[in-house]
Amino acid sequence: RNLPKHYWGDAVLTNAYLINRMPSRVLNGRTPRSLLSGSHQPFLLPPRVFDCLCFIHDHSPNVKKLDPWSIKGVFVGYSPTQKRYRCLDPTVGRVYVTRDVTFLEHAL
């Protein structure tokens, strides 16, 4: 998939999110986040592959019983303020912030 260039800032933020939560030899196996905040829980959400295919559950009240319940999207990062994923709907350019997502990380 080829994300537009203005989403590559999200790639950098996602990288920083993951690096800050991974143990480092320099820090004797501790994470940078645990040193700064005292938190020992490395990941609030399971790590995901950037730019992977995902399906966002549609919670809008307009969805009827036989309508599609998901929106095809692309994973673009983690929310900085909530325990949620950021997923892009490339057809309309909208970014959804949600936890109700199914990821297909190994799909082409």
N, CA, C and O atoms as CSV, one atom per row, in Angstrom:
chain,resi,resn,atom,element,x,y,z
A,1,ARG,N,N,0.837,-1.181,0.000
A,1,ARG,CA,C,0.000,0.000,0.000
A,1,ARG,C,C,0.878,1.238,0.000
A,1,ARG,O,O,1.945,1.263,0.614
A,2,ASN,N,N,0.428,2.226,-0.673
A,2,ASN,CA,C,1.169,3.476,-0.720
A,2,ASN,C,C,0.364,4.563,-0.028
A,2,ASN,O,O,-0.564,5.130,-0.606
A,3,LEU,N,N,0.728,4.844,1.209
A,3,LEU,CA,C,0.069,5.925,1.937
A,3,LEU,C,C,0.540,7.261,1.392
A,3,LEU,O,O,1.690,7.380,0.969
A,4,PRO,N,N,-0.325,8.269,1.393
A,4,PRO,CA,C,0.123,9.606,1.010
A,4,PRO,C,C,1.231,10.092,1.945
A,4,PRO,O,O,1.303,9.685,3.104
A,5,LYS,N,N,2.085,10.960,1.430
A,5,LYS,CA,C,3.253,11.415,2.188
A,5,LYS,C,C,2.887,12.103,3.495
A,5,LYS,O,O,3.665,12.049,4.448
A,6,HIS,N,N,1.734,12.745,3.569
A,6,HIS,CA,C,1.396,13.455,4.807
A,6,HIS,C,C,1.060,12.503,5.959
A,6,HIS,O,O,0.867,12.965,7.084
A,7,TYR,N,N,0.982,11.199,5.716
A,7,TYR,CA,C,0.779,10.238,6.799
A,7,TYR,C,C,2.085,9.654,7.313
A,7,TYR,O,O,2.071,8.867,8.260
A,8,TRP,N,N,3.216,10.019,6.712
A,8,TRP,CA,C,4.486,9.470,7.174
A,8,TRP,C,C,4.913,10.068,8.505
A,8,TRP,O,O,5.761,9.490,9.184
A,9,GLY,N,N,4.368,11.178,8.889
A,9,GLY,CA,C,4.580,11.694,10.243
A,9,GLY,C,C,4.009,10.731,11.271
A,9,GLY,O,O,4.564,10.568,12.357
A,10,ASP,N,N,2.886,10.089,10.920
A,10,ASP,CA,C,2.297,9.072,11.790
A,10,ASP,C,C,3.218,7.863,11.919
A,10,ASP,O,O,3.256,7.220,12.968
A,11,ALA,N,N,3.958,7.552,10.860
A,11,ALA,CA,C,4.914,6.438,10.925
A,11,ALA,C,C,6.007,6.744,11.941
A,11,ALA,O,O,6.419,5.861,12.692
A,12,VAL,N,N,6.476,7.981,11.969
A,12,VAL,CA,C,7.511,8.383,12.924
A,12,VAL,C,C,6.960,8.329,14.349
A,12,VAL,O,O,7.641,7.843,15.252
A,13,LEU,N,N,5.748,8.817,14.561
A,13,LEU,CA,C,5.134,8.773,15.892
A,13,LEU,C,C,4.902,7.334,16.360
A,13,LEU,O,O,5.077,7.027,17.539
A,14,THR,N,N,4.510,6.457,15.438
A,14,THR,CA,C,4.311,5.051,15.783
A,14,THR,C,C,5.633,4.404,16.164
A,14,THR,O,O,5.701,3.620,17.110
A,15,ASN,N,N,6.680,4.736,15.422
A,15,ASN,CA,C,8.018,4.234,15.745
A,15,ASN,C,C,8.444,4.676,17.140
A,15,ASN,O,O,8.952,3.870,17.920
A,16,ALA,N,N,8.240,5.939,17.453
A,16,ALA,CA,C,8.606,6.466,18.774
A,16,ALA,C,C,7.787,5.783,19.868
A,16,ALA,O,O,8.320,5.468,20.932
A,17,TYR,N,N,6.510,5.554,19.619
A,17,TYR,CA,C,5.642,4.856,20.576
A,17,TYR,C,C,6.217,3.478,20.898
A,17,TYR,O,O,6.304,3.088,22.062
A,18,LEU,N,N,6.612,2.744,19.850
A,18,LEU,CA,C,7.130,1.389,20.048
A,18,LEU,C,C,8.504,1.394,20.709
A,18,LEU,O,O,8.759,0.586,21.602
A,19,ILE,N,N,9.388,2.285,20.286
A,19,ILE,CA,C,10.740,2.356,20.859
A,19,ILE,C,C,10.677,2.682,22.344
A,19,ILE,O,O,11.431,2.113,23.134
A,20,ASN,N,N,9.789,3.590,22.735
A,20,ASN,CA,C,9.677,3.978,24.142
A,20,ASN,C,C,9.116,2.872,25.022
A,20,ASN,O,O,9.182,2.967,26.247
A,21,ARG,N,N,8.568,1.832,24.423
A,21,ARG,CA,C,7.972,0.745,25.195
A,21,ARG,C,C,8.735,-0.570,25.079
A,21,ARG,O,O,8.292,-1.589,25.608
A,22,MET,N,N,9.878,-0.558,24.391
A,22,MET,CA,C,10.692,-1.769,24.243
A,22,MET,C,C,11.906,-1.712,25.150
A,22,MET,O,O,12.512,-0.653,25.309
A,23,PRO,N,N,12.274,-2.857,25.755
A,23,PRO,CA,C,13.453,-2.882,26.624
A,23,PRO,C,C,14.726,-2.545,25.850
A,23,PRO,O,O,14.851,-2.848,24.664
A,24,SER,N,N,15.658,-1.915,26.548
A,24,SER,CA,C,16.917,-1.502,25.934
A,24,SER,C,C,18.093,-2.035,26.749
A,24,SER,O,O,18.061,-2.019,27.979
A,25,ARG,N,N,19.132,-2.508,26.058
A,25,ARG,CA,C,20.341,-2.965,26.757
A,25,ARG,C,C,21.009,-1.813,27.491
A,25,ARG,O,O,21.544,-1.991,28.585
A,26,VAL,N,N,20.975,-0.638,26.888
A,26,VAL,CA,C,21.600,0.542,27.497
A,26,VAL,C,C,20.968,0.851,28.850
A,26,VAL,O,O,21.639,1.338,29.760
A,27,LEU,N,N,19.687,0.569,28.975
A,27,LEU,CA,C,18.958,0.846,30.217
A,27,LEU,C,C,18.819,-0.404,31.084
A,27,LEU,O,O,17.937,-0.467,31.941
A,28,ASN,N,N,19.677,-1.391,30.871
A,28,ASN,CA,C,19.665,-2.647,31.639
A,28,ASN,C,C,18.326,-3.381,31.555
A,28,ASN,O,O,17.806,-3.860,32.563
A,29,GLY,N,N,17.782,-3.461,30.353
A,29,GLY,CA,C,16.542,-4.198,30.142
A,29,GLY,C,C,15.280,-3.445,30.493
A,29,GLY,O,O,14.184,-3.998,30.394
A,30,ARG,N,N,15.409,-2.204,30.898
A,30,ARG,CA,C,14.216,-1.401,31.210
A,30,ARG,C,C,13.794,-0.625,29.973
A,30,ARG,O,O,14.560,-0.488,29.019
A,31,THR,N,N,12.581,-0.123,30.002
A,31,THR,CA,C,12.088,0.668,28.875
A,31,THR,C,C,12.244,2.150,29.185
A,31,THR,O,O,12.199,2.543,30.350
A,32,PRO,N,N,12.428,2.987,28.150
A,32,PRO,CA,C,12.478,4.430,28.395
A,32,PRO,C,C,11.223,4.944,29.092
A,32,PRO,O,O,11.299,5.836,29.938
A,33,ARG,N,N,10.078,4.386,28.739
A,33,ARG,CA,C,8.812,4.825,29.349
A,33,ARG,C,C,8.778,4.513,30.841
A,33,ARG,O,O,8.283,5.316,31.631
A,34,SER,N,N,9.300,3.354,31.230
A,34,SER,CA,C,9.274,2.998,32.651
A,34,SER,C,C,10.205,3.894,33.463
A,34,SER,O,O,9.933,4.172,34.631
A,35,LEU,N,N,11.294,4.345,32.858
A,35,LEU,CA,C,12.195,5.261,33.564
A,35,LEU,C,C,11.566,6.638,33.754
A,35,LEU,O,O,11.746,7.279,34.790
A,36,LEU,N,N,10.825,7.085,32.739
A,36,LEU,CA,C,10.223,8.423,32.806
A,36,LEU,C,C,8.968,8.470,33.668
A,36,LEU,O,O,8.762,9.422,34.420
A,37,SER,N,N,8.133,7.445,33.559
A,37,SER,CA,C,6.839,7.511,34.244
A,37,SER,C,C,6.715,6.555,35.425
A,37,SER,O,O,5.787,6.677,36.224
A,38,GLY,N,N,7.632,5.616,35.542
A,38,GLY,CA,C,7.525,4.637,36.616
A,38,GLY,C,C,6.575,3.503,36.294
A,38,GLY,O,O,6.395,2.597,37.109
A,39,SER,N,N,5.963,3.536,35.115
A,39,SER,CA,C,5.027,2.493,34.710
A,39,SER,C,C,5.798,1.263,34.242
A,39,SER,O,O,6.773,1.381,33.500
A,40,HIS,N,N,5.360,0.085,34.675
A,40,HIS,CA,C,6.032,-1.146,34.272
A,40,HIS,C,C,5.263,-1.899,33.198
A,40,HIS,O,O,5.724,-2.934,32.718
A,41,GLN,N,N,4.113,-1.398,32.822
A,41,GLN,CA,C,3.319,-2.045,31.785
A,41,GLN,C,C,3.792,-1.514,30.433
A,41,GLN,O,O,3.533,-0.354,30.111
A,42,PRO,N,N,4.489,-2.343,29.624
A,42,PRO,CA,C,5.080,-1.823,28.397
A,42,PRO,C,C,4.053,-1.425,27.337
A,42,PRO,O,O,4.144,-0.331,26.780
A,43,PHE,N,N,3.091,-2.279,27.053
A,43,PHE,CA,C,2.136,-1.987,25.987
A,43,PHE,C,C,0.719,-1.996,26.542
A,43,PHE,O,O,0.271,-2.986,27.120
A,44,LEU,N,N,0.026,-0.887,26.359
A,44,LEU,CA,C,-1.386,-0.841,26.723
A,44,LEU,C,C,-2.212,-1.555,25.664
A,44,LEU,O,O,-3.253,-2.139,25.962
A,45,LEU,N,N,-1.732,-1.500,24.415
A,45,LEU,CA,C,-2.362,-2.182,23.293
A,45,LEU,C,C,-1.322,-3.090,22.645
A,45,LEU,O,O,-0.138,-2.754,22.646
A,46,PRO,N,N,-1.726,-4.220,22.099
A,46,PRO,CA,C,-0.748,-5.057,21.401
A,46,PRO,C,C,-0.146,-4.311,20.205
A,46,PRO,O,O,-0.866,-3.611,19.493
A,47,PRO,N,N,1.161,-4.453,19.978
A,47,PRO,CA,C,1.783,-3.780,18.833
A,47,PRO,C,C,1.241,-4.322,17.512
A,47,PRO,O,O,0.952,-5.512,17.386
A,48,ARG,N,N,1.111,-3.445,16.549
A,48,ARG,CA,C,0.597,-3.806,15.225
A,48,ARG,C,C,1.566,-3.335,14.148
A,48,ARG,O,O,2.412,-2.476,14.396
A,49,VAL,N,N,1.437,-3.902,12.953
A,49,VAL,CA,C,2.283,-3.545,11.820
A,49,VAL,C,C,1.736,-2.271,11.183
A,49,VAL,O,O,0.566,-2.209,10.805
A,50,PHE,N,N,2.597,-1.252,11.067
A,50,PHE,CA,C,2.179,0.008,10.457
A,50,PHE,C,C,1.770,-0.243,9.010
A,50,PHE,O,O,2.419,-1.018,8.307
A,51,ASP,N,N,0.707,0.400,8.564
A,51,ASP,CA,C,0.208,0.343,7.193
A,51,ASP,C,C,-0.410,-1.014,6.844
A,51,ASP,O,O,-0.533,-1.354,5.667
A,52,CYS,N,N,-0.801,-1.795,7.868
A,52,CYS,CA,C,-1.440,-3.080,7.566
A,52,CYS,C,C,-2.937,-2.867,7.318
A,52,CYS,O,O,-3.520,-1.862,7.727
A,53,LEU,N,N,-3.523,-3.823,6.650
A,53,LEU,CA,C,-4.952,-3.790,6.359
A,53,LEU,C,C,-5.736,-4.042,7.642
A,53,LEU,O,O,-5.371,-4.907,8.438
A,54,CYS,N,N,-6.811,-3.285,7.841
A,54,CYS,CA,C,-7.647,-3.494,9.020
A,54,CYS,C,C,-9.108,-3.239,8.665
A,54,CYS,O,O,-9.426,-2.600,7.661
A,55,PHE,N,N,-9.969,-3.749,9.505
A,55,PHE,CA,C,-11.403,-3.541,9.341
A,55,PHE,C,C,-11.938,-2.897,10.612
A,55,PHE,O,O,-11.851,-3.468,11.699
A,56,ILE,N,N,-12.490,-1.706,10.457
A,56,ILE,CA,C,-12.984,-0.904,11.568
A,56,ILE,C,C,-14.473,-1.201,11.735
A,56,ILE,O,O,-15.243,-1.079,10.783
A,57,HIS,N,N,-14.873,-1.587,12.934
A,57,HIS,CA,C,-16.288,-1.867,13.196
A,57,HIS,C,C,-17.075,-0.557,13.157
A,57,HIS,O,O,-16.713,0.416,13.819
A,58,ASP,N,N,-18.140,-0.547,12.384
A,58,ASP,CA,C,-18.968,0.650,12.215
A,58,ASP,C,C,-20.069,0.665,13.276
A,58,ASP,O,O,-20.973,-0.170,13.256
A,59,HIS,N,N,-19.982,1.622,14.200
A,59,HIS,CA,C,-20.963,1.729,15.287
A,59,HIS,C,C,-22.060,2.757,15.002
A,59,HIS,O,O,-22.865,3.059,15.883
A,60,SER,N,N,-22.098,3.291,13.791
A,60,SER,CA,C,-23.080,4.338,13.516
A,60,SER,C,C,-24.501,3.772,13.567
A,60,SER,O,O,-24.721,2.611,13.222
A,61,PRO,N,N,-25.461,4.588,13.997
A,61,PRO,CA,C,-26.843,4.104,14.118
A,61,PRO,C,C,-27.502,3.846,12.764
A,61,PRO,O,O,-28.567,3.232,12.708
A,62,ASN,N,N,-26.888,4.302,11.676
A,62,ASN,CA,C,-27.467,4.115,10.342
A,62,ASN,C,C,-27.275,2.696,9.816
A,62,ASN,O,O,-27.915,2.316,8.835
A,63,VAL,N,N,-26.411,1.906,10.447
A,63,VAL,CA,C,-26.132,0.554,9.969
A,63,VAL,C,C,-27.316,-0.352,10.306
A,63,VAL,O,O,-27.689,-0.514,11.468
A,64,LYS,N,N,-27.886,-0.926,9.273
A,64,LYS,CA,C,-29.022,-1.838,9.446
A,64,LYS,C,C,-28.526,-3.278,9.548
A,64,LYS,O,O,-27.330,-3.543,9.428
A,65,LYS,N,N,-29.440,-4.183,9.766
A,65,LYS,CA,C,-29.104,-5.575,10.040
A,65,LYS,C,C,-28.307,-6.232,8.908
A,65,LYS,O,O,-27.384,-6.998,9.183
A,66,LEU,N,N,-28.633,-5.956,7.667
A,66,LEU,CA,C,-27.973,-6.609,6.539
A,66,LEU,C,C,-26.907,-5.735,5.877
A,66,LEU,O,O,-26.336,-6.131,4.860
A,67,ASP,N,N,-26.633,-4.575,6.424
A,67,ASP,CA,C,-25.581,-3.707,5.884
A,67,ASP,C,C,-24.210,-4.192,6.342
A,67,ASP,O,O,-24.107,-4.900,7.344
A,68,PRO,N,N,-23.154,-3.816,5.614
A,68,PRO,CA,C,-21.801,-4.155,6.081
A,68,PRO,C,C,-21.514,-3.484,7.423
A,68,PRO,O,O,-21.843,-2.314,7.622
A,69,TRP,N,N,-20.903,-4.226,8.335
A,69,TRP,CA,C,-20.638,-3.728,9.681
A,69,TRP,C,C,-19.221,-3.209,9.850
A,69,TRP,O,O,-18.854,-2.747,10.930
A,70,SER,N,N,-18.427,-3.279,8.800
A,70,SER,CA,C,-17.044,-2.835,8.949
A,70,SER,C,C,-16.623,-1.955,7.782
A,70,SER,O,O,-17.213,-1.987,6.702
A,71,ILE,N,N,-15.581,-1.169,8.038
A,71,ILE,CA,C,-15.013,-0.260,7.051
A,71,ILE,C,C,-13.579,-0.704,6.816
A,71,ILE,O,O,-12.812,-0.864,7.765
A,72,LYS,N,N,-13.216,-0.903,5.555
A,72,LYS,CA,C,-11.856,-1.318,5.226
A,72,LYS,C,C,-10.923,-0.132,5.411
A,72,LYS,O,O,-11.182,0.956,4.896
A,73,GLY,N,N,-9.836,-0.343,6.149
A,73,GLY,CA,C,-8.923,0.755,6.436
A,73,GLY,C,C,-7.477,0.318,6.491
A,73,GLY,O,O,-7.133,-0.818,6.162
A,74,VAL,N,N,-6.632,1.256,6.920
A,74,VAL,CA,C,-5.194,1.045,7.045
A,74,VAL,C,C,-4.770,1.544,8.421
A,74,VAL,O,O,-5.155,2.638,8.833
A,75,PHE,N,N,-3.977,0.743,9.131
A,75,PHE,CA,C,-3.492,1.132,10.455
A,75,PHE,C,C,-2.413,2.203,10.311
A,75,PHE,O,O,-1.426,2.004,9.603
A,76,VAL,N,N,-2.609,3.358,10.997
A,76,VAL,CA,C,-1.634,4.456,10.904
A,76,VAL,C,C,-1.065,4.879,12.253
A,76,VAL,O,O,-0.342,5.873,12.314
A,77,GLY,N,N,-1.364,4.163,13.340
A,77,GLY,CA,C,-0.720,4.508,14.604
A,77,GLY,C,C,-1.605,4.304,15.817
A,77,GLY,O,O,-2.654,3.662,15.767
A,78,TYR,N,N,-1.128,4.885,16.915
A,78,TYR,CA,C,-1.791,4.776,18.213
A,78,TYR,C,C,-2.245,6.157,18.660
A,78,TYR,O,O,-1.589,7.156,18.364
A,79,SER,N,N,-3.353,6.216,19.362
A,79,SER,CA,C,-3.827,7.488,19.895
A,79,SER,C,C,-2.916,7.926,21.042
A,79,SER,O,O,-2.603,7.118,21.917
A,80,PRO,N,N,-2.486,9.190,21.055
A,80,PRO,CA,C,-1.603,9.644,22.134
A,80,PRO,C,C,-2.328,9.845,23.463
A,80,PRO,O,O,-1.685,9.853,24.512
A,81,THR,N,N,-3.644,10.008,23.441
A,81,THR,CA,C,-4.380,10.335,24.660
A,81,THR,C,C,-5.302,9.225,25.151
A,81,THR,O,O,-5.771,9.268,26.289
A,82,GLN,N,N,-5.569,8.229,24.302
A,82,GLN,CA,C,-6.498,7.165,24.668
A,82,GLN,C,C,-5.871,5.809,24.364
A,82,GLN,O,O,-4.887,5.721,23.629
A,83,LYS,N,N,-6.438,4.772,24.924
A,83,LYS,CA,C,-5.980,3.414,24.655
A,83,LYS,C,C,-6.699,2.907,23.402
A,83,LYS,O,O,-7.553,2.023,23.471
A,84,ARG,N,N,-6.331,3.491,22.255
A,84,ARG,CA,C,-7.022,3.191,21.007
A,84,ARG,C,C,-6.053,3.240,19.828
A,84,ARG,O,O,-4.972,3.824,19.906
A,85,TYR,N,N,-6.480,2.601,18.722
A,85,TYR,CA,C,-5.711,2.612,17.475
A,85,TYR,C,C,-6.213,3.735,16.573
A,85,TYR,O,O,-7.366,4.155,16.677
A,86,ARG,N,N,-5.344,4.217,15.690
A,86,ARG,CA,C,-5.728,5.187,14.667
A,86,ARG,C,C,-5.719,4.465,13.327
A,86,ARG,O,O,-4.692,3.926,12.915
A,87,CYS,N,N,-6.862,4.454,12.648
A,87,CYS,CA,C,-6.998,3.750,11.377
A,87,CYS,C,C,-7.571,4.698,10.335
A,87,CYS,O,O,-8.508,5.450,10.604
A,88,LEU,N,N,-6.997,4.648,9.156
A,88,LEU,CA,C,-7.383,5.534,8.059
A,88,LEU,C,C,-8.334,4.816,7.120
A,88,LEU,O,O,-8.085,3.678,6.720
A,89,ASP,N,N,-9.422,5.483,6.770
A,89,ASP,CA,C,-10.299,5.015,5.699
A,89,ASP,C,C,-9.824,5.722,4.436
A,89,ASP,O,O,-10.132,6.900,4.256
A,90,PRO,N,N,-9.079,5.042,3.546
A,90,PRO,CA,C,-8.483,5.723,2.398
A,90,PRO,C,C,-9.492,6.216,1.367
A,90,PRO,O,O,-9.165,7.086,0.561
A,91,THR,N,N,-10.712,5.678,1.374
A,91,THR,CA,C,-11.693,6.111,0.381
A,91,THR,C,C,-12.180,7.531,0.639
A,91,THR,O,O,-12.452,8.274,-0.304
A,92,VAL,N,N,-12.294,7.915,1.915
A,92,VAL,CA,C,-12.762,9.265,2.245
A,92,VAL,C,C,-11.704,10.103,2.954
A,92,VAL,O,O,-11.889,11.306,3.136
A,93,GLY,N,N,-10.591,9.477,3.357
A,93,GLY,CA,C,-9.518,10.211,4.027
A,93,GLY,C,C,-9.770,10.480,5.496
A,93,GLY,O,O,-9.112,11.338,6.084
A,94,ARG,N,N,-10.704,9.772,6.099
A,94,ARG,CA,C,-11.028,9.977,7.513
A,94,ARG,C,C,-10.203,9.035,8.389
A,94,ARG,O,O,-10.006,7.870,8.045
A,95,VAL,N,N,-9.724,9.549,9.521
A,95,VAL,CA,C,-8.991,8.731,10.482
A,95,VAL,C,C,-9.928,8.404,11.639
A,95,VAL,O,O,-10.475,9.303,12.278
A,96,TYR,N,N,-10.109,7.114,11.904
A,96,TYR,CA,C,-10.931,6.644,13.018
A,96,TYR,C,C,-10.019,6.332,14.196
A,96,TYR,O,O,-8.949,5.751,14.013
A,97,VAL,N,N,-10.427,6.711,15.400
A,97,VAL,CA,C,-9.709,6.372,16.624
A,97,VAL,C,C,-10.613,5.414,17.388
A,97,VAL,O,O,-11.650,5.812,17.919
A,98,THR,N,N,-10.207,4.141,17.437
A,98,THR,CA,C,-11.081,3.108,17.981
A,98,THR,C,C,-10.279,1.915,18.497
A,98,THR,O,O,-9.118,1.733,18.131
A,99,ARG,N,N,-10.906,1.110,19.344
A,99,ARG,CA,C,-10.319,-0.159,19.790
A,99,ARG,C,C,-10.974,-1.334,19.085
A,99,ARG,O,O,-10.457,-2.450,19.119
A,100,ASP,N,N,-12.094,-1.089,18.458
A,100,ASP,CA,C,-12.860,-2.162,17.833
A,100,ASP,C,C,-12.409,-2.348,16.384
A,100,ASP,O,O,-13.081,-1.914,15.449
A,101,VAL,N,N,-11.254,-3.004,16.221
A,101,VAL,CA,C,-10.626,-3.169,14.912
A,101,VAL,C,C,-10.157,-4.610,14.767
A,101,VAL,O,O,-9.705,-5.228,15.731
A,102,THR,N,N,-10.269,-5.137,13.556
A,102,THR,CA,C,-9.692,-6.437,13.228
A,102,THR,C,C,-8.546,-6.196,12.260
A,102,THR,O,O,-8.724,-5.548,11.229
A,103,PHE,N,N,-7.362,-6.721,12.592
A,103,PHE,CA,C,-6.166,-6.490,11.782
A,103,PHE,C,C,-5.843,-7.717,10.943
A,103,PHE,O,O,-5.961,-8.853,11.404
A,104,LEU,N,N,-5.434,-7.469,9.707
A,104,LEU,CA,C,-4.913,-8.515,8.826
A,104,LEU,C,C,-3.470,-8.129,8.511
A,104,LEU,O,O,-3.182,-7.573,7.451
A,105,GLU,N,N,-2.577,-8.430,9.435
A,105,GLU,CA,C,-1.196,-7.966,9.322
A,105,GLU,C,C,-0.403,-8.695,8.249
A,105,GLU,O,O,0.594,-8.165,7.757
A,106,HIS,N,N,-0.820,-9.886,7.879
A,106,HIS,CA,C,-0.053,-10.656,6.901
A,106,HIS,C,C,-0.713,-10.661,5.529
A,106,HIS,O,O,-0.278,-11.393,4.640
A,107,ALA,N,N,-1.753,-9.857,5.342
A,107,ALA,CA,C,-2.429,-9.786,4.047
A,107,ALA,C,C,-1.640,-8.903,3.092
A,107,ALA,O,O,-1.008,-7.927,3.498
A,108,LEU,N,N,-1.689,-9.260,1.830
A,108,LEU,CA,C,-0.984,-8.453,0.821
A,108,LEU,C,C,-1.860,-7.369,0.296
A,108,LEU,O,O,-1.435,-6.592,-0.559
